[in-house]
């Protein structure tokens, strides 16, 4: 499993490359839209993993 930070770094690198290649405003907007969706997906996954970790720790304390 890749760490949250490494996944975010990959997303940012893809976004920066897309911005450099962009020739139109529409391309820039699309690059941002894809970047935002990627961020939301990774964050959701990260938070789900943290909740699972918390729930596991709670069960140990019971």
SULNOR-V661302 format. One record per residue. RES is the residue in three letters. PHI is phi in degrees with one decimal (NA if undefined). OMEGA is omega in whole degrees, -180 to 180 (999 if undefined). Layout:
BEGIN
<<RES,PHI,OMEGA> <RES,PHI,OMEGA>>
END
This chain:
BEGIN
<<UNK,NA,178> <UNK,-76.7,180> <UNK,-76.3,180> <UNK,-58.2,-177> <UNK,-63.1,-179> <UNK,-67.5,177> <UNK,-64.3,179> <UNK,-64.8,178> <UNK,-61.5,178> <UNK,-64.2,179> <UNK,-60.4,-178> <UNK,-66.7,178> <UNK,-64.0,177> <UNK,-60.4,-179> <UNK,-64.8,-180> <UNK,-61.5,177> <UNK,-65.1,179> <UNK,-65.2,179> <UNK,-66.0,179> <UNK,-64.0,-178> <UNK,-81.6,-173> <UNK,-63.9,179> <UNK,-113.3,-178> <UNK,-133.1,177> <UNK,-64.2,-180> <UNK,-62.2,179> <UNK,-65.1,178> <UNK,-63.9,179> <UNK,-63.2,179> <UNK,-65.9,179> <UNK,-61.3,179> <UNK,-65.8,-180> <UNK,-61.2,179> <UNK,-63.7,180> <UNK,-61.6,-180> <UNK,-63.7,179> <UNK,-63.6,177> <UNK,-61.4,179> <UNK,-60.3,-179> <UNK,-62.0,179> <UNK,-63.6,-178> <UNK,-66.9,180> <UNK,-64.8,179> <UNK,-60.1,178> <UNK,-62.6,-179> <UNK,-62.1,-179> <UNK,-66.9,177> <UNK,-61.8,178> <UNK,-64.7,180> <UNK,-67.4,178> <UNK,-61.9,178> <UNK,-62.1,179> <UNK,-64.5,179> <UNK,-64.4,180> <UNK,-62.6,177> <UNK,-64.2,179> <UNK,-66.3,178> <UNK,-63.1,-179> <UNK,-63.9,179> <UNK,-67.1,-179> <UNK,-78.6,-178> <UNK,-75.3,999>>
END
